[in-house]
Amino acid sequence: MATVDVRVQGAQHRLTLIAWAVVIVGAIITDVVAGNAARAGLVAAVGLLSAVTMAYWIARYRPAYAFGWWAIAAAVALFAAGFAFRGEPFRTPGHGFTVALALTTLGNIAMVAGGVRVALGRRLRPNPAFIDLFVIVVGAFLAEWVLLIVPTARPGVSGLDAALSGLCPAADIIMLTLLAQLSGSINWRNNTPRLSVAALGMVTVGDVVGSIAHSFEASPPTAFMAAAYLLAFGLAAVAVASPGITTCHAPAPAPAPGATGLVLIAVMLLVCALVPTLTHPHSPTDLVVRSMLVGLILMGLFVRGERAIRHLRVQAQEARYAATHDVATGLPNRLVLQQSPPGFESGPVTVLFIDLDNFNDINDSYGHQIGDLVIAETAHRITDVLRPDDLAVHYNGDEFVVLTHGIRVRPEALAQRILAAIEVPFRTHGLTLQVTASAGITLAEADGTPTWIDEAVHDADTAMRRAKSRGSGLHSLFDTSLRARVLDEAVLTLGLRGAVDRGEFDVYYQPIVNAHTREVVDREALLRWTYQGQTVPPDIFIPLAERSDIIAEIGEFVLQRSLSDAACWRASEPNVGVAVNISARQLRGDTLVHQVELLLSTHRFPPQALTIELTETAVLDTLSEAAEQLQRLADLGVNIAMDDFGTGLSSLTRLRTLPITTVKIDKSFVADLGTSQPVESMVAAIIALSEALGLGTVAEGVQTIRQAAILERLGCGRLQGYLYGRPKPGVDLLPTFQAPAL
């Protein structure tokens, strides 16, 4: 569209609107007092003026699909010319009437062609809605043929004249039906569509009234008809002159068949059934036309039904695809594993279960949008490694399942390639993320039963968990011993639920002594579990509890019991505090802080006598939340100790930024003191670093006097180990504690 100055364009449009308002008002007044001949000339003149106005604005605006607008302008001109030939419209059939109707018919053809082009734009491909339109139009024409055109074919009126006179309402019905079908995709806030529909409505009123009067040989209300046509010409001119003509072609979806279209189809079926029964054919030609029209309607309904069935099939296929595929990754989802996936019905199959490590940290730190991008990119990297006939499935969240044909000679090599592809840094939204994954592998035999795939995926999942327990970025091959271990773990996990209420847990305490005076300064709380008469080691049940929500309940129990016992022994040992271990899950949310505040207040326990111990892994797992929660605990006056220091991903940054007050040297270092000079140097470095940062140190696992002497010489502040006492239940604690002399 050519650029037009907005202010000049708006002023010209307003002048056009005012001018046409004056013209229409004057024309209608003239119509009321004029005779039939003058009335026909008046309508013709106003129609030609409307066509000229439309041509001017079409050339000025150059709207999209200009051919359609030019055709509509030509239709208005042809209508006006037809009126010029009518003399006394509808009054003297046979006297110039055929020429007038011929021009009007050409106008109708131009109007329909232009209207279809403008209304549909580029949406001219077959569509169920347009088939509905075809059926409705043919049905409407059948009714018009029987009720209007055939009765008009009386002596003195040629059959051609009668047919042409009936085409005017037919063309109007086509246009109105088209607009009804497209109503959902038309911008009715735009003036051009609204004024165009109003103009078409006025034309339809005039045509229908004239056709009805003509069919009953009655004198038509010429003044009323002329007023309708005058209004139609004026509205058409103003519609095209409106600036909305340049914006009424915004892309819109092709109209979909709705309830309105189905109702109209039902009406047309009723017409097909009633019209032939209510009226009898007047001639063989009438019978042939009726038969052809009914045949076209039935053909349209057949095509419509066939397309509807095809549409339902496509929808069913799309629904099945959507149900079995993940939107974010485009991969099949776990539903395809409810039975043998296509291509894996029989024969040997290698199954891999892949799970991203610490993926929750990405969601917690960067949001779920970044997490979804990581999942999608992981899916692409997995599929890039696989062969075309392999299958990758987005199983759940950050979990994927891979199925490959045959038993690979080295399935571990495939797992390693997938894990290596995942470990390549993710770069998105200005972030660089390092992601690792764990994988489990199992070798299965597809036997056609509905359970083999479930068992294979379960075994691969078990192997993956074994790999994850050894660290990040590892893979493991399933063997039958793992299945027995998983069953044992399942039994223990079930037993953990309700263990607090059943009184199966107890808290033991191991002393921590001053390295110089050997006096007890703290006691570390250690949890013990007796299940079905047997003591379950902490290194077995603690990981099980941490993988579920049970750890929160257990952690609250340990904190409550420890502060209660410590409050009792502080009556005789006021300088002895208590150290309590917490898990990574307890650092999520602010529940832990509230629990500590409440228990300190309940037991009137000084916060400086409480030490919260956590591992480096726990800090890493919830780094963003851990920093906030630990700072709130430190603000209460609680001491924070980093347990097993040196065994994880130790970072000077974490020691400096987190509110750590104490570093606990892992027993694996202490065990080699006196036998390994490098280890002694490492311990000395840890102690010196802690001292430089103003942190206290505790050495774990001290079992010999020589180890204690070396640690004291290196400057370690406190010692803990069997040398100073084994863990004991709270009821067995002695009022005083005497450390062995060196």
N, C-alpha and C positions, 0 to 999 in steps of 0.2 A: 504494500500500500504506500502511495506517495505521501510524503510528509506534508501535513497541512497545518498552518498556523492555528493553534487551538482557539485563540480569542476570535479571530475572523470567522473560523468555522462555526463557533457557538453563536455568534451574532447572526450569521446567515441562516443558521438553522432556526433561530427564533423568528426571524423575518418570514421564513418559509411557513412556519407553523401559523403565524398570525394571518398571513395572506391566504392560506388555505382555509382557515376558520372563516374568514370573511367570504371567500368564494362559496363555501358549502352552505353557509347560512343564506346568502343571496340566492344561490341556485335552488335551495329547497323552497324558499318563499316564491320564487318564480314558478317552480314546479306545481305549487298548489293552485295558482291562478291561470296557468297556461293550458292550452289544448294539447291533444295528443301529438300532433305533428311538431309543435314547438317544443313539447316535452322531450321527444326523441332527439331533436337537434341539440337541446340543452344538455342532455345526458352525453351525447356524442362529443360535444365540445369540451365538457368538463373531463371526460375520459381521455381525450387527446392531450389536454393540458396536464393531466396527471401523468401520462406516459412521458411527456417532454420533461416534466419535473424529475421523474424517476431517472430518466436517461442522464440528465445533468448531474445529479448527485452520484449516480453509479460511476460516471466518468471522473467525478471529483474525488470520491473516496477510494475507488479501485479496490473493492472488498474481495475477500477470498471467494472462490467459486463464482467469479463475475458472470460466467455464462448463464448460470441459473437466474441471477438478478436481471440480466438483459432479456432472458426469455419471459420473465414475469412482466417486465415493462412492455415487451412486444405483445403479450397477452392482453394487457390493458388497452393498448392501441387497437388491437383487432376487435375487442369488445366494443370500443367506441365506434369503429368503422361499421360494425354490424348494426349498431343503433341508427347510424346515418342512413342505412338502406331500409329500415323497417317502416318508415312512414308512420303508421299507427300500430304500434307493437301489439301482437297477439290478436289484433282486431280483424285484419283482412288477410288470412292465410291464403297462399297461392299468388299474392300480388307483391313480388319482390321478396317473398318470405324465404325462399331457398337460398338466395345469395346472402341474406342476413345471417341465416343459420349456418351457412358454410363458413362465413367469417368468424362467427361466434365459436363454431367447432374448432377452427384453427386456433382461436384464442384459448379454448379449453385445453387443447393439446399442448400449446406453449406453456400454459399455466402449470399443468401437471409435470411437464418435463423440467421446467424451471424449479418448481417446488420440490420435486424429488432431489434434484441436484443440490439445491441450497440446504434442504433439511438433512440429507444423508451425507453430503460431503464425500469423504473417502470411504464411508462405510457401506459400499455398494456390494459387498460379497454376500452370498446367501446367508440367511439368518432365520431362525424359527419365527422371530417376530415379523419378518417380512412375508413369510409364508402365511402367517395369520392374516396379515394385511391383504394378501392376494385373495384368500378365502372370503374375507369379509367384504371386499370390494365386489367380487363376483356375485356373492349372495345379495348384496345391496342392489346390484344391477339387475339381478333376476327379479327381485321384488319390483323394481322400477319398470322393467319390461312388461311384467304382467299387469301392474296397476296403473301405469301412466302411458307407456309408449304404445302398447297394443290398442287400448281404448282410443287413442288419438288417431289411429289409422282408420278414419271414417271416410265416407265419400267426400271428395273435394280436397282431401289432403293426401299427398303422395306418401308412400311408405318411407321414402328417404327423408322427407320433411319430418315425419313423425319420429323417426329414429334420431335424427339430428336434434330435434327439440328435447328429446329425453337425455341427450348426452350432457347438457348443461348441469342438471342436478347430479348426474353420475360423476362428472369431474369434480364437483364440489365435495361429494361424499368421499371420493378418493383422497382429496387433500385433507379433509377433516379427519379421516381415519388414519392417514399417515401421521398427522400431528398428535392424535391420541396415542398412537403406538410409540411416538418419540417423546411424549410429554415428560418422561422421567429424565431425559438427557438434555432438555432445553433449559436454558437460563431464562426463567420467566421474569427476572428482575430487569432484563434488557428491554428497552422500549420497542426495538424493531420486531422481535417475535410477537410481543403482545399486540402491537398495532396491526401486524400482518394477519394474525388470527382474527382480530376484530373485522378487518376488511373482508377476509374470506367468509366470515359469518354473515356479513351483510349481503355478499353476492349469493350465498346459498339461500338465504331467506327470499331474495328476489326471484331466483331461478325456480325454487320449489313452488312458490305461490303462483308464478306464471304457468308452470307445467300442470299444476293441479287445475287451474282455471281453464287451460287449453284442453285438457283431457275431458272435461265436462261441458265443453262448448259454452263456457260462461265468459262474460266480460271480465277481464282481469282488472284488479285495482291499480291502474297505471300510475296514479300519483304516488301510491305507497311503494310500488316497485321501483319507480324512478328515484324516490328518496333513498331507498336502500342502496341502489347502484351509485348514487351521488356520494353517499357516505363512504361506500367501499372505495371509490376512486380517491377520495380525499385522504382516507386512512392509509391507503397504499402509498400515496405520495409522501405523506409525513413519515411513514415507517422507513422508507428508503432514505429520506433526508435526515433521519436521526443518526447521530454518531455511533449509535449502538450497532449499526450495520457492520462496522469494522471489528467488532468483538464478539459477535454472536456465533462465531464458528470455532470457539475454543474446543480442543479435543475432548470428546466425551465417549464413554464406552458404548458399544453397539447395544441397542435396547434389548433387554431380555424379556422373554415372554412372562407376563404376569397374570394376575387374576382377571384384570380387565379384558385382556386378549382372549382368555379362555371363555369368559362370559359372552363376548361377542361371537366367538365361534359357535357356542351353544345356540345363540340366537339365529345364526345363519343356518344351522342344521334344522332348527324349527321352521325357518322360512322354506327350506328345501322340502320339508315334509308337508307344510300347510298349503303353500301356494298352488302346487299342482292339484291338490284335492279341492280347494275352494273355488278355483276357476278352471274352465275347460279351454283348451287351445281353440283359437278363432280360425286358424288356418294351418295348412301343413308347414308353412314357414314358421309360424308361431311355435308349433310343436318341435321343429328342428332346433330353433333358438333355445327353447326351454331345455331340451335334452342336452344341448351342448353346454349350457351354463351349469346345469346340475352335474354333468360329467366333470367339468372343470373344478367345481367345488369338491366333489368326491376325490378327484385326483390330488387336489391341494391337501385335503385332509389325510389322504394316504401318505403323501410325502411328509406332511407334518408329523404323522405318527411314526414313520420310519426314522425321521431325524430325532424325534423325542426318545425313541428306543436307543438310538446310537448315542444320544447325549447322556442317557442314563448309564449306558455301558462305560462311557468315558469317565463319568463321575464315579462310578463304582471302582474303576481302575485307579483313578486318582485318590479315592478314599483308601483303597488298599495300600497304595504306595505311601500315602501320608501316615497311615497307621503303622507301617513297618519300617519307616525311615526317619532319621533324625533331621530336623530342619537346620540346625546350626552346622552340622558336619556333612550332611548329605549322605551319610553312611546308613546302612540298615541298622535298625535298633534290635533290642534283645528279643522282640517278638518273633524274629525269623529263627531264633534258636529254640522255640517251643517244640519244634519237630525238626527232622533232618532238613537242613537248608538245601536249596536247589543245587545240584552238582555234588552233594556230599551224602547221597543216599546209601552208599555202600563203599567198602574198601577202607584201607588204612588212612588215617587223618592225623595230622599234627596240630594240636591246639595250644595257643599261647594266650595267657591272661596278662594284660598289661595295666598297671596302675601308676598314675603320677605320684611322685613323692611330695608330701607337704603342700598339696595343691590348695588346701584351705587358706594357707598363708597368702597366696596370690589374691584370692577373693577378698580376704580380710584387709589386705594392705592396699590393693589397687582397685577393688570393686569387681562386680560380677561381669561387667562389660569386657574388661581386660581378660578375665577368666574365660569367658566364652570365646574370645579370639584365640587364646592359647589352646583351648580344646579343639577348635576348628583347625588350627595350624598343625596340631599334633596328629589329627586325622589325616591331613594331607601328607605329612611326613611318613606315616605308617604305610599308606597306600602306595607311596612312591617306591618303597622298598620291596613291596610284594610283587608276585607274578600276576599276569592278567587273570588267571583262573583261581587265584587265592581269594579269600573273603575276609574283609575287615568289618567288624561290628562295633558300633558305639554302645557298649553294654549298659553303662550307668554312670552319670556324673563324669569323673575323670578316669573311668575304666573302659578298656577296649578288649575285644576278643578277636583273635586272628585264627582262621582255619586254612590249612594248606593241604593239598592233595599228597597222599603218600607219606611214608615215614622217612623224613630227611635223615641223611647220614649223620649230619651234625646240626640238629635243631638249635643247639646253643648258638651257632654262628648266626642264624637268622635273628634270634633274640638279641644278640649283641649288636647287629646292624640296626635293628629298630631302636634300641636304647641309645646307640650312638647318634642316630638321626634326631632323636628327641632332645639330646643334650646340647645340640647346636643352639647357641643363644637366640632367644626370641627377641626381635626388635619391632616394637609397635608403639605408636603414640609417643615417641621420644623416649621410650623405656627400653632397657636391655635386661631381659629376664633369663636367668639360668634355671632350667627345669631338668630334673632327672626323673627316671621312672624305674619301677621294678617289674620283672616279668617272671611268670611261672609257665612251665612247659609240661605237657603230657602227651603221650602217644596213645591214640585210641583207635578202635575199630568200629566203623559205621556198619551196623548190622540191620538197619531198617526199623529197629524198635524205637518207640518214642522217648526212651529214657537214656539212650547212649550219649546224646549230646549234653544233657543235664549233668550226667556223671563226669563227662570229660571236662566240661567247663568248671565244675566244682573241684576236680582234681587239679586243674591248672591254677585255679584261685588259691588252693591250698599251697601249691608250690610257690606261688607269688608271695604269699604271706611269709613263707619260710625265708625267701630271699630278702624281703623287706626287714625281717627281724635281724638280719646280719648287717644291714646298712642300706644306703641309698644307691640306686643305679646298678643293682645286681640282678642276676637271674638264677633260677633254680629249676632242676628237672625233678618231676614228681616220681616218687617210688611208694610202694605199698606201706612202708613203715610210717610215712607221713599221714596216711589215712587213720591209722590207729592213734597217732599223736593228736590229730584233729578231733577224733572222738573223745579222747581224754580231756582235751581243752574245752570241748563243748560241755562235758559233764561238769568240769570245774567252774566254767562260766555260769552255768545254771545254778551251781551250788553257792556261788558268790552272792547271788540275789537272795536277800533275806538273811545273810550271815550275820549282819549287825544285829538284827532283831532277835536272832536265835542265840546271841551271846557267844558266837564262835571265835570272835576276834579278842585278842589281848594285846596290851602294849608293854613291851620290854624296854629297859633303859640301859644304855652303856655309858659309863663315865667318860668325861673329857677333863684332862688335868692340865694344870699349869706346868709348863716344861721346866721351870726352875724350882718351884716349891712342891710340886707333885700333889697339890691340893686340888680337889674336885671343884671345877668352876661351872660345868654344864653337864647335862645328861642328854644324850640323843635318844629320841623316841623311835623305837623299831617295832613294826607291826608283826604279829604272829597270828596264824590261822590254823585252827584245828578242825579238820573236816572229816566226818565219819570216823572219828577216833584216830586219825593220822594227821601229823603236822605237815602242812604243805609249804615248801620253801618260798620265801618272798620273791625270788627271782622267777618263779613260775606264775604265781597268782597276781602279782602286781602288774605285769604287762597285760594280762587278760583283763584286769579291772580297768586299766588305762585305755584299752580299746573300746570300752563301753562307757555308759554313763554311771556305772557302779562306783567308779573312783571318786565321784563327788560325795556320795554318801559315806564312803569309807574315810575319805579325807576329813570330813566334818567330825566323824567319830574319833579319829586319832587326835585331832586338835582339841576337842572337848575333853577327852580322857587325859591327855598330856598336861593341859593346864590345870585340871582338877588334881592330878597326882602331884604336880610341881608345887601347887599352892599348899599341899599338905606337908611335903618335905621341907619347904622353905620356913615352916614354923621352927624347925630345929637347924636348918641349914639355909639361912637367909641369903647367902651369897651364891647359891647354886641355881642356875637357870635351866632352861630346857630348850632343846633344838628339835624342830618338827619338820619333816620332809613334806613337800607338796609336789603335785604333778603339774604337767603342762595344762591339762584341762581345767584345773582349779584357777589358773591365771586368766581364763577367759571370762569376761564379765566382772562385775564388782561384788559378787557373792562372797568371795574370800575375805575381802576387806571388812565387809559388814559382820561376818562371822567372828573375825579377830576382835573387832571393836566390842561386840556384844560379850564375848567370853572374857576379855580382859576386865570389862566392867563387872561382870557377874562374879568372877573369882577374885576381884580386887588385886589383879596380878600386874606388877609393874611391866610396862612394855619393853624396857631395856633388858629384862631378864628372859625375853622370848627371842629365839633365833629361828627364822624361816630358812630352811635349806632347799635349794633347787639345783638341778643339774644344768650344765650348759645346753644340753639338748632341749630341755623344757623352755629355756629362754629363747632358743632359736625357733622353736615350733610356734611360739606366740610372741614374737619380738615386739611388735607394735603395742599389743595389749599388755605384755609383761612389764614393759618399761613404766607404763602408767600405773598399774596396780602395785608394783614394787615401790614406786615413789610414794604412793599413798600410805603404804605400810611403814616406810621409813619416816614419813611425816608423823606417824603415831609414836615413833620412838623404837620400833621393832628393828632388830638386827637382821641383815640379809647376808646369807652365806652361799657361795657358789661351790657346790659339791662336785667331787671327782674332777677337780680342775686339772687340765692337761690331757685328758682323754678324749675330749671333744674338739670342736673347731674353736680353740681358744683365741680370743681376740682382745688386744689391749684396748680397743675402742669400747668394747662392752664393759670392761673393768672400769673405764674412766667415765662412761656416760650413765651406767646403771648405778643405783644406790647400794652397791655392794660394800659390806663392812668386813667380811671375812672370806678368805680363800681356803678351801680344804684340799690338801694335796692327796691325790689318789693313792690307794694302798699299793697299786702296781709299781709305783716309784719307790715307796718305802721298802718294799720287799727286797729290792736289789741294793739297798744301801749297805756299804761295807764290802760288797763284792764287785761293784761296777763303778769305776770312776766317772764315766760319762753320765750315768744316772745321778750320781752325787752332784755333778756340776749342774745338771738340769734342776734338781731340787734347790740347789743354792741360788740359781737364777730366779726361780719362782718366788723364793722367800725374799730375795733382794728387790724384785719387782714389786711385790706386795708391800714391802716396807716403804719403798719410794712413793707408792700411791697412798700410803697411810692406812693400809689394810692389815688386819690381823691374819694369822695363819694357823691352821690346824692340820696335823699330819695324821692320816688314817692308817689303820692296820699295823700299828706298832706292836711287835711281838717279842722283841729282844731288847736287853739293856743296851747292847751296842748300837742298835738303831736309834734308841732314845738319846744316847750320848751324842751321836752324829747330828741329829736334828737340833739338839740343844746348842751344839757348837755352831751350827749354821744359822742360828737365830730364830728357829721356829718357836712360836709363842705357846702353842698348846698341842697336846698329844692325846691320841685315842687308839685303843687296841686292846687285845687280849692281855697284854702285859699289865694293864691296869683294871682289868675286870671284864667278864663276859656280860652280855645283856641279861638283865634280870627283870622279872615282873615288879611292878610298883610296890606290891605288898611285901616283897622280900628285901626291899632296900634297907640297909642299916642306917642308923642315925648319922653315923660318921663313916668316913672312908679313909683307909690308910694305904697309901701307895707304896709299892715295894721300893726299897732303897737301891741305888745303883751299886 
